[in-house]
């Protein structure tokens, strides 16, 4: 219940959630860490990472691209990243459209990463 109230207040007061902190890190800092870790992980090329500006149906999110890899059929691991990171991955395979999304959720990605 408290979380719903806090989220409602954040929205109502138009709080910049990037600046919200747990007392140690802001959401902005944690998101930046996640991006850098994902880039470093994909750069290992152990899993033949790919990047694409378009989803499998040709749609795209303005200002974003998809960085991901598959370890086996139906086991995608992907994140959307801001376009400013595209050039940081010069050796990653750039494809016209991403593979068809297998329906994975953020929780699925976490579990799939644990299985590596």
N, CA and C of each residue as an Amber inpcrd file, in Angstrom:
protein
   348
   0.8260000  -1.1970000   0.0000000   0.0000000   0.0000000   0.0000000
   0.8640000   1.2530000   0.0000000   1.8990000   1.2880000   0.8210000
   2.7720000   2.4540000   0.8760000   3.4540000   2.7050000  -0.4670000
   3.8480000   1.6120000  -1.1150000   4.5140000   1.7530000  -2.4140000
   3.5800000   2.4040000  -3.4390000   2.3090000   2.0230000  -3.4150000
   1.3390000   2.6190000  -4.3380000   1.1960000   4.1090000  -4.0680000
   1.1500000   4.4670000  -2.7910000   1.0330000   5.8800000  -2.4090000
   2.2720000   6.6510000  -2.8570000   3.4460000   6.0850000  -2.6030000
   4.6900000   6.7460000  -3.0050000   4.7320000   6.9250000  -4.5190000
   4.3760000   5.8810000  -5.2610000   4.3760000   5.9880000  -6.7240000
   3.3560000   7.0110000  -7.2030000   2.2000000   7.0680000  -6.5430000
   1.1900000   8.0610000  -6.8990000   1.7260000   9.4750000  -6.6440000
   2.3850000   9.6740000  -5.4900000   2.9520000  10.9880000  -5.1610000
   4.0440000  11.3910000  -6.1580000   4.8920000  10.4510000  -6.5130000
   5.9490000  10.7410000  -7.4900000   5.3410000  11.2340000  -8.7960000
   4.3020000  10.5360000  -9.2430000   3.6420000  10.9230000 -10.4960000
   2.9350000  12.2740000 -10.3440000   2.1930000  12.4300000  -9.2600000
   1.4280000  13.6520000  -9.0150000   2.3430000  14.8680000  -8.8940000
   3.4670000  14.7160000  -8.1900000   4.3990000  15.8240000  -7.9740000
   5.4100000  15.9810000  -9.1090000   5.3190000  15.0970000 -10.1000000
   6.2210000  15.1260000 -11.2620000   7.6900000  15.1040000 -10.8300000
   7.9880000  14.1680000  -9.9310000   9.3450000  13.9990000  -9.4250000
  10.2200000  13.3930000 -10.5180000  11.4300000  13.9100000 -10.6680000
  12.3970000  13.3240000 -11.5920000  12.9380000  12.0660000 -10.9220000
  12.4190000  10.9100000 -11.3210000  12.7910000   9.6610000 -10.6600000
  14.2560000   9.3090000 -10.8480000  14.9220000   9.8750000 -11.8420000
  16.3590000   9.6350000 -12.0080000  17.1440000  10.1100000 -10.7920000
  16.6080000  11.0820000 -10.0890000  17.3150000  11.6560000  -8.9380000
  16.9070000  11.0360000  -7.6000000  15.9410000  10.1160000  -7.6220000
  15.5190000   9.4400000  -6.4060000  16.6220000   8.4870000  -5.9740000
  16.8990000   8.4500000  -4.6760000  18.0180000   7.6700000  -4.1430000
  17.5630000   6.7400000  -3.0370000  18.2930000   5.6440000  -2.9010000
  18.0910000   4.7430000  -1.7670000  19.0140000   5.1180000  -0.6070000
  19.6820000   6.2440000  -0.7300000  20.6310000   6.6850000   0.2730000
  22.0710000   6.4270000  -0.1340000  22.2400000   5.6140000  -1.1670000
  23.5730000   5.2920000  -1.6810000  23.7120000   5.6530000  -3.1620000
  22.7110000   5.2810000  -3.9560000  22.7500000   5.5140000  -5.4040000
  21.4100000   6.0550000  -5.8740000  21.4550000   6.8680000  -6.9260000
  20.2180000   7.3120000  -7.5550000  19.8030000   6.2670000  -8.5920000
  18.5420000   6.3240000  -9.0050000  18.0910000   5.4470000 -10.0830000
  18.9320000   5.6820000 -11.3330000  19.2790000   6.9380000 -11.5890000
  20.0880000   7.2820000 -12.7530000  21.4430000   6.5650000 -12.6990000
  22.0860000   6.5790000 -11.5420000  23.3760000   5.9010000 -11.3880000
  23.2310000   4.3910000 -11.5850000  22.2110000   3.8120000 -10.9850000
  22.0160000   2.3660000 -11.1050000  21.7140000   1.9640000 -12.5380000
  20.9260000   2.7690000 -13.2480000  20.6150000   2.4810000 -14.6440000
  21.8830000   2.5600000 -15.4960000  22.7160000   3.5520000 -15.2170000
  23.9810000   3.6930000 -15.9490000  24.8810000   2.4820000 -15.6930000
  24.9110000   2.0100000 -14.4660000  25.6860000   0.8090000 -14.1520000
  25.1640000  -0.3940000 -14.9310000  23.8430000  -0.5540000 -14.9600000
  23.2560000  -1.6820000 -15.6960000  23.6280000  -1.6250000 -17.1680000
  23.5560000  -0.4470000 -17.7620000  23.9110000  -0.2940000 -19.1720000
  25.3700000  -0.6790000 -19.3980000  26.2590000  -0.1590000 -18.5700000
  27.6900000  -0.4490000 -18.7400000  27.9910000  -1.9260000 -18.5320000
  27.3570000  -2.5440000 -17.5580000  27.5540000  -3.9740000 -17.3390000
  27.0410000  -4.7890000 -18.5170000  25.8890000  -4.4150000 -19.0650000
  25.3100000  -5.1360000 -20.2040000  26.2110000  -4.9920000 -21.4380000
  26.7090000  -3.7940000 -21.6780000  27.6250000  -3.5750000 -22.8030000
  28.8840000  -4.4220000 -22.6190000  29.4750000  -4.3940000 -21.4340000
  30.6930000  -5.1740000 -21.1790000  30.4240000  -6.6580000 -21.3770000
  29.3100000  -7.1290000 -20.9020000  28.9520000  -8.5330000 -21.0350000
  28.7970000  -8.9120000 -22.5100000  28.0680000  -8.0980000 -23.2630000
  27.8380000  -8.3990000 -24.6770000  29.1120000  -8.2680000 -25.5080000
  30.0270000  -7.4110000 -25.1030000  31.2830000  -7.2390000 -25.8360000
  32.1860000  -8.4690000 -25.7470000  31.9360000  -9.3480000 -24.8120000
  32.7700000 -10.5480000 -24.7280000  32.6090000 -11.4070000 -25.9780000
  31.5270000 -11.2090000 -26.7120000  31.2150000 -11.9680000 -27.9290000
  31.1140000 -13.4610000 -27.6860000  31.1030000 -13.8510000 -26.4480000
  30.9510000 -15.2720000 -26.1210000  29.6200000 -15.7990000 -26.6480000
  28.6210000 -14.9190000 -26.7080000  27.2860000 -15.3430000 -27.1100000
  26.8350000 -14.7370000 -28.4390000  27.7590000 -14.1530000 -29.1950000
  27.4290000 -13.5380000 -30.4820000  26.2970000 -12.5240000 -30.3350000
  26.5780000 -11.4750000 -29.6140000  25.5890000 -10.4190000 -29.3910000
  25.2370000  -9.7370000 -30.7070000  24.0450000  -9.1840000 -30.7620000
  23.5710000  -8.4360000 -31.9230000  22.9270000  -7.1440000 -31.4190000
  22.8120000  -6.1980000 -32.3490000  22.1350000  -4.9380000 -32.0390000
  21.2590000  -4.5700000 -33.2290000  20.1500000  -3.9230000 -32.9340000
  19.2330000  -3.5090000 -33.9940000  18.4430000  -2.2850000 -33.5400000
  18.1800000  -1.4090000 -34.4820000  17.3490000  -0.2330000 -34.1870000
  15.8610000  -0.5410000 -34.3520000  15.5720000  -1.6930000 -34.9420000
  14.1760000  -2.0480000 -35.2250000  13.8050000  -3.3880000 -34.6070000
  12.5490000  -3.4700000 -34.1750000  11.9880000  -4.7340000 -33.7050000
  11.7200000  -5.6220000 -34.9190000  11.3730000  -6.8660000 -34.6950000
  11.1540000  -7.8130000 -35.8000000  10.0350000  -7.3730000 -36.7370000
   9.0680000  -6.6100000 -36.2300000   7.9620000  -6.1360000 -37.0730000
   8.2860000  -4.8150000 -37.7800000   9.5210000  -4.3260000 -37.6210000
   9.9420000  -3.0880000 -38.2730000   9.7290000  -1.8390000 -37.4290000
   9.0130000  -1.9610000 -36.3200000   8.7880000  -0.7910000 -35.4630000
  10.0630000  -0.4790000 -34.6810000  10.1050000   0.7160000 -34.1270000
  11.2550000   1.0770000 -33.3020000  10.8440000   2.1060000 -32.2700000
  11.6740000   2.2380000 -31.2400000  11.4870000   3.2640000 -30.2240000
  12.4490000   4.3850000 -30.5620000  11.9300000   5.5550000 -30.7800000
  12.7790000   6.6910000 -31.1300000  13.8430000   6.9150000 -30.0470000
  15.1020000   6.9610000 -30.4860000  16.2040000   7.2220000 -29.5690000
  16.7640000   5.9940000 -28.8730000  16.2800000   4.7970000 -29.2390000
  16.6880000   3.5660000 -28.5610000  17.0400000   2.4770000 -29.5700000
  17.8580000   1.5200000 -29.1360000  18.1180000   0.3140000 -29.9210000
  18.0840000  -0.8890000 -28.9790000  18.0540000  -2.0750000 -29.5750000
  18.0040000  -3.3190000 -28.8070000  19.3820000  -3.9600000 -28.8700000
  19.8910000  -4.3900000 -27.7300000  21.1460000  -5.1260000 -27.6490000
  20.8310000  -6.4510000 -26.9710000  21.1560000  -7.5440000 -27.6550000
  20.8140000  -8.8300000 -27.0750000  21.6060000  -9.9770000 -27.6560000
  21.2700000 -11.1610000 -27.1950000  21.8440000 -12.3870000 -27.7320000
  20.9260000 -13.5510000 -27.3690000  21.1100000 -14.6500000 -28.0810000
  20.3690000 -15.8800000 -27.8300000  21.3990000 -16.9670000 -27.5380000
  21.1620000 -17.7450000 -26.5030000  22.0500000 -18.8720000 -26.2590000
  21.4690000 -20.1520000 -26.8350000  20.1830000 -20.1390000 -27.0610000
  19.4900000 -21.2460000 -27.6980000  18.1270000 -20.7200000 -28.1350000
  17.4490000 -21.4700000 -28.9900000  16.1490000 -21.0250000 -29.4920000
  15.1980000 -20.7080000 -28.3430000  14.5810000 -19.5430000 -28.4200000
  13.5940000 -19.1610000 -27.4200000  14.1820000 -18.7210000 -26.0950000
  15.4530000 -18.4070000 -26.0500000  16.0990000 -18.0080000 -24.7910000
  16.8090000 -16.6750000 -24.9620000  16.0740000 -15.6760000 -25.4100000
  16.6480000 -14.3520000 -25.6430000  16.9660000 -13.6420000 -24.3340000
  17.9730000 -12.7940000 -24.4240000  18.3050000 -11.8570000 -23.3620000
  18.4950000 -10.5220000 -24.0560000  17.6560000  -9.5470000 -23.7740000
  17.7180000  -8.2620000 -24.4690000  17.4320000  -7.1110000 -23.5190000
  17.9850000  -5.9670000 -23.8750000  17.6540000  -4.7070000 -23.2230000
  17.6160000  -3.6290000 -24.2970000  16.7610000  -2.6530000 -24.1150000
  16.7950000  -1.4480000 -24.9410000  17.8210000  -0.4990000 -24.3280000
  18.6330000   0.1140000 -25.1810000  19.6420000   1.0770000 -24.7330000
  19.4810000   2.3730000 -25.5110000  19.8080000   3.5050000 -24.9080000
  19.7770000   4.7750000 -25.6520000  20.7670000   4.7320000 -26.8220000
  20.4010000   5.3890000 -27.9160000  21.2250000   5.3870000 -29.1310000
  22.6550000   5.8650000 -28.9050000  22.9000000   6.6720000 -27.8760000
  24.2450000   7.1930000 -27.6680000  25.2610000   6.0790000 -27.4040000
  24.7980000   4.8710000 -27.0970000  25.7000000   3.7450000 -26.8390000
  25.9800000   2.8930000 -28.0800000  25.2980000   3.1360000 -29.1810000
  25.4270000   2.3160000 -30.3980000  26.8880000   2.1760000 -30.8330000
  27.6010000   3.2860000 -30.8920000  28.9930000   3.2670000 -31.3730000
  29.9490000   2.6120000 -30.3920000  29.5190000   2.3850000 -29.1810000
  30.3660000   1.7080000 -28.1940000  30.4750000   0.2180000 -28.4760000
  29.7180000  -0.2580000 -29.4650000  29.6730000  -1.6810000 -29.7950000
  30.0410000  -1.9110000 -31.2610000  31.2350000  -1.4540000 -31.6950000
  31.5840000  -1.5440000 -33.1160000  31.7330000  -2.9720000 -33.6330000
  32.0600000  -3.9210000 -32.7960000  32.2510000  -5.3020000 -33.2410000
  31.0280000  -6.1790000 -33.0290000  29.9460000  -5.5830000 -32.5700000
  28.6980000  -6.3220000 -32.3890000  27.9540000  -6.3490000 -33.7100000
  27.3910000  -7.4890000 -34.0520000  26.6700000  -7.6540000 -35.3100000
  25.4640000  -6.7160000 -35.3360000  25.4140000  -5.8240000 -36.3310000
  24.2580000  -4.9380000 -36.5130000  23.3170000  -5.6180000 -37.5090000
  22.0830000  -5.8050000 -37.1100000  21.0990000  -6.4410000 -37.9860000
  19.9510000  -5.4670000 -38.2470000  19.3110000  -5.6280000 -39.4260000
  18.2410000  -4.7000000 -39.8210000  17.0570000  -4.7400000 -38.8600000
  16.6400000  -5.9330000 -38.4980000  15.5490000  -6.0830000 -37.5380000
  15.9400000  -7.1390000 -36.5120000  15.5420000  -6.9180000 -35.2950000
  15.8310000  -7.8700000 -34.2210000  15.0940000  -9.1750000 -34.4770000
  15.5980000 -10.2700000 -33.9260000  14.8450000 -11.5290000 -34.0140000
  13.4630000 -11.3560000 -33.3950000  12.5360000 -12.1890000 -33.8110000
  11.1900000 -12.1020000 -33.2480000  11.2610000 -12.2790000 -31.7330000
  10.5950000 -11.3830000 -31.0240000  10.5700000 -11.4010000 -29.5680000
   9.9020000 -12.6820000 -29.0960000  10.5220000 -13.3740000 -28.1550000
   9.9920000 -14.6440000 -27.6670000   9.0320000 -14.4630000 -26.4890000
   8.6900000 -13.2180000 -26.1870000   7.7360000 -12.9460000 -25.1130000
   8.3690000 -12.8320000 -23.7380000   9.7050000 -12.8130000 -23.6780000
  10.3600000 -12.7840000 -22.3740000  10.0510000 -11.5050000 -21.6130000
  10.0030000 -11.6610000 -20.3060000   9.7610000 -10.5550000 -19.3880000
  11.0820000 -10.1780000 -18.7270000  11.1340000  -9.0470000 -18.0140000
  12.3520000  -8.7290000 -17.2710000  12.7510000  -9.8520000 -16.3050000
  11.7710000 -10.4770000 -15.6670000  12.0800000 -11.5740000 -14.7540000
  12.6560000 -12.7700000 -15.5100000  12.1380000 -13.0360000 -16.7180000
  12.6870000 -14.1160000 -17.5370000  14.1580000 -13.8610000 -17.8410000
  14.4980000 -12.6180000 -18.1800000  15.8910000 -12.2870000 -18.4790000
  16.7700000 -12.5580000 -17.2630000  16.3050000 -12.1540000 -16.0810000
  17.0680000 -12.4280000 -14.8650000  17.3010000 -13.9230000 -14.6770000
  16.2690000 -14.7180000 -14.8400000  16.4060000 -16.1560000 -14.6690000
  17.3220000 -16.7460000 -15.7340000  17.2250000 -16.2730000 -16.9700000
  18.0680000 -16.7770000 -18.0540000  19.5290000 -16.4120000 -17.8410000
  19.7640000 -15.2380000 -17.2990000  21.1460000 -14.8510000 -16.9930000
  21.7130000 -15.7370000 -15.8880000  20.8990000 -16.0850000 -14.9200000
  21.3490000 -16.9540000 -13.8380000  21.7130000 -18.3430000 -14.3610000
  21.0660000 -18.7600000 -15.4460000  21.2970000 -20.0850000 -16.0160000
  22.5650000 -20.1710000 -16.8600000  23.1930000 -19.0420000 -17.1470000
  24.3950000 -19.0800000 -17.9980000  25.5620000 -19.7360000 -17.2850000
